[in-house]
Amino acid sequence: MINNIKQYFLSLLNDAANEGTPHKTIELATAALLIEISLADDHIDAEERHTIKTVLREHYNLTDEEIDALISLAENEVNHAVSLYEFTRLLNDKLSMPEKINIIQSLWHVAYADSVLDKYEEYYIRKIADLLYISHSDYIQSKIIAAE
């Protein structure tokens, strides 16, 4: 099953590369970071999973089937990742600063989804913000916006 999903997204990644658009790889990197935040407290709540799906649907205009496949692939990538740098490097290369700030805000939405901000969720978002070269003021502003 995972191999089929992986093959599906690898083919999308190849198609995107051939068209000169990096969006599918950006989607995977974003999904992986969202999964990382949801796992920071050692489990994914239903609210967090719903928020991840909503973020991916709104930002990348994906179907429910594509979102489910992307989340499965991202979970697999997260389980095998050595560091967050694997995911943030691509985002730094391909996204503008406002787009990266938008990702940080999405991470805050996932962290707040279960109405409990775990210290590890906050730690990982800070670390990701640093890796994306997000200023401290933008980091705090994103947190405030997501908390509202």
N, C-alpha and C positions, 0 to 999 in steps of 0.2 A: 504494500500500500504506500509506504513512505517513498519507495523507489519510483512508483508511478507519479506521485505528486512532484517529486524532485525532477523527474524527467519533464513533466509538464512545464514547470517553471524554468528549467534550463532551456527548453525550446523557446519560451517567451523571452528569456534573457538574450538568447542568440538572435531572435527576431528583432529585439530592441537594438542590439548592437549593430545589426545590419542596416537598420533604419537610421542609425545615428542618434537614437534617443535612449538615455540611460534610465528611464523611469522604472523599469521592472527591477533593476538592481537596487535602485533607491527605495522602492517599495519593500523589498526583502530586508534591507538594512534597517529601515524604519520599523518594520514589524518585529524584527529581532530585538531592537532596543525597547519597544513597548512590552515585549514578552519578558525581557530582563527585569524591567521595573515591576511587572506583575509578580515575578518570582522572588523579588527581593525579600519578601517576608515568608518565603518557602512554600507558598501555595497561590494558585490563581482563583480568586473569587469569581462568582458568576457576574458580578457587577463589573469587575475588571475586564473579563473576557468580552462582555457586551461593549464596554467603552473602547476596547481595542478594535473591535469590528466596526464600530461607528466611526472612529478616527480613520481607519483604512478606507471605508466607504466614502466618507466625505472628502478626504484629501486626494484620493487616487481613483475615485470613480470605478470601483471594482464591483463585480457581481458577488452575491453571497457565496457561490461556489468557488470563485477565485479567492475570496477572503479566507474561506475555510482551508483551502489548499495552501495559501500563503502562510497562514498561521501555523499549520502543521510543519511546513518546511522551516519556518523561522524557529519553532520550538526545537527542531532537530539541529539547526545551526547553533542555537544557543547552548544546547547540550554538548556540542563539540568545540565551541569557541574557547580560545585561550585567553582572550582579552576583549574589552569593549572596542579597542582600537580597530579591530577587523571591520566593525560596522561603521565607525565614525569616519574612518579614512575616506571611504567612498563619498559620504555625505559632505565632507569638507571639500572634496575635489569637484563635486557636481552642483552643490546648492549655494544660493546666495545667503547672506546673513539673515534676512527676514525669513527665509524658508527654514533655516536651522533654528531660529528662535521659535518658529511655529512648531517644530518637532519637540523642543523643550517644553513648550506649553502643553502639547499632547501627552508628554510623559507625566506632567503634573496632573492632567485629567485622569490618567490611569491610576496614579498614586492616590488621588482623592476619591476614586470611584467607590471604594468600600467604606467611605467616611472615616477611615483611620489612616493617618499619615505615619507610616512606620519609619523609624530612623534610618533603616537601610535603604528604603525607597528614596528618601531625601539625599542620602549619601551618594547613591548611584546617579541620581539626576545631576547632582553637583559635579560628579566626575565626568559624566557625559557632556555637560555644559562646558567644562574645561577643555575636553578633547575637541569640542566643536568651536572653540575660541569665542564662546559667548561671554560677554561682559557680565560682571556681577550685577549691575543694575538691570540688565535685560533678564538675567536669571531670576532675580527677585520680582520683577514686573510680571514675568510669565507665571510665577507662583501665585501672585496676587490675583491675576486674571482667572486662573484655573480654580482658585479657591472660591471665587464668587459664584 
